[in-house]
Amino acid sequence: MPIVAQSSTETDWVSRFADEVIADSERRAPGKPVVVASGLSPSGPIHLGNLREVMTPHLVADEIRRRGYEVRHLISWDDYDRYRKVPAGVEGVDDSWGEYIGKPLTSVPAPAGSAYPDWAAHFKAAMVDALAELGVEYDGISQTEQYTTGVYREQILHAMRNRAKIDAILDQYRTKKAPAKPQKSQKPVEEAELEAAEGSGAAAEDDGSGGTAGYFPYKPYCGQCGKDLTTVTSYDDDTTELAYVCTACGFGETVRLSEFNRGKLVWKVDWPMRWAYEGVIFEPSGVDHSSPGSSFVVGGQIVREIFDGVQPIGPMYAFVGISGMAKMSSSRGGVPTPADALKIMEAPLLRWLYARRRPNQSFKIAFDQEIQRLYDEWDKLESKVADGSVLPADAAAYSRAARTAAGELPRTPRPLPYRTLASVVDITAGAEEQTLRILSELDPANPLNSLDEARPRLDRAENWITTQVPADQRTLVREEPDTELLGSLDDQGRESLRLLMEGLDTHWSLDGLTTLVYGVPKVMAGLEPDAKPTPELKVAQRTFFALLYRLLVSRETGPRLPTLLLAVGADRVRKLLGA
């Protein structure tokens, strides 16, 4: 028995949409599963902007499941869409793939060397794995299977009978201007994201108009070359005989649409048809779908007037930006994919980035140093949840990130600070024995006994260091002391190094070394080690830190000094500091 949907006192957006969806579902289809939907086109790498298409309904569906309702989250794989262009920079693909433009994605060969049978399957596979890791429960629907097995036959025939009405609806929007394109003042990666979103096909999709024989909302794939560069020349409603010619190869034929399964409805008719066929209650869409004449706007009228259905609740979602993307191995030529993000961050953190922002709020996913701050923020949130000081909306976002209705997502048993793990694997180059020694010394009272206790977060931090941090920013500890620099120090510089080395043994833990490195400049200024910092003292601390970095790693910056000292080891620190 479903739990009664309450008017939630929580302030998070997921609860508010869940209330609305449950109420709408009970009005439209009482007693039936609540249906939410997403659509993904495996036309190339499915990127982190596309993931919002899935995470928005997933989070709403998961909240509804938590309340005891049965939910179906449909993901339509739009693998029967036409292959539009050869994406730049995809491994195993060259200009020769241009010969397949116009064919269904499932009829295009996969990139050379792929283990998958076709283009769509190749790019779908990585997303399927990522969604499993993210805990997204869904029912996948291949549009190739739906169309080629005749599932939509009655809907296609109905649309063809009502083609004049559809044409009249579309004609209301054909003269409306699209919104102006943004100025090219954005950062390059944000432009790439924006272009990827605009290229999703909705706003610019062929709506079936332009033929000399009239309007037809159906597009056959050619029986000879397999492309959709076809023009319908006639159609008989009584016999369902449809004639077409192919402008690519010149082939033409007459078929019975009541038996023919090699074609599809044009997108602006296909989408509302599916809303009605599946009984979709909730499906978000990107900003390109919300402009005048775009698919969602036109679809609302078509689903009501042609298919006797109801337009779903459809919030617009904003773009997802990327902060500091380096050259990515699996998404060359495009923006990063969910698989790329999951190599450097745990699934709960990635879920949290989507859960904590309303769909119409844009946000960035960090591939640069910002990821360390995001992890600090996540760990702070987790501690607030544990001690009960968390705000309700933040608690809701955390809960949605850390678990689903099916249970907790895998987590790291000892979630050590990400920035500490990154610094350690940077310094040790991933050497496990040395990494364990350093991590076990972070907290001598509660030492780490196995690296498995720090996994998978440790592995994510190591992947970040090796794939996202440029080589010239990696940390290389000096082999020998910088005798020239040591010889140039004045009495104050030498005394500060003596005080540091004197305190190493008694402060050999992360907290102890933090106190020590910040305390030395205080003592040098005649203050107590726990004195509050002043502007002058902060300058002295920065000067002291720069000296230590130069002596240890030949640069004026680097990993946090306490972590660096632990990693280098007390004996080697003394050697490099001139003891």
LINSUL-V531393 format. One record per helix or strand of 3 or more residues. SS is the DSSP state (H for helix, E for strand). FROM is the first residue (numbers start at 1). TO is the last residue. If there is no record, write none. Layout:
ss->SS from->FROM to->TO
ss->SS from->FROM to->TO
This chain:
ss->H from->13 to->28
ss->E from->34 to->40
ss->H from->48 to->66
ss->E from->71 to->77
ss->H from->95 to->100
ss->H from->105 to->107
ss->H from->119 to->133
ss->E from->139 to->142
ss->H from->143 to->148
ss->H from->153 to->161
ss->H from->163 to->174
ss->H from->188 to->198
ss->E from->218 to->220
ss->E from->230 to->235
ss->E from->241 to->246
ss->E from->252 to->256
ss->E from->263 to->265
ss->H from->267 to->278
ss->H from->287 to->289
ss->H from->295 to->305
ss->E from->320 to->323
ss->H from->338 to->344
ss->H from->347 to->355
ss->E from->363 to->366
ss->H from->370 to->387
ss->H from->392 to->402
ss->H from->418 to->428
ss->H from->432 to->440
ss->H from->444 to->446
ss->H from->451 to->454
ss->H from->457 to->468
ss->H from->471 to->473
ss->H from->483 to->487
ss->H from->491 to->503
ss->H from->510 to->524
ss->H from->535 to->553
ss->H from->561 to->568
ss->H from->570 to->576
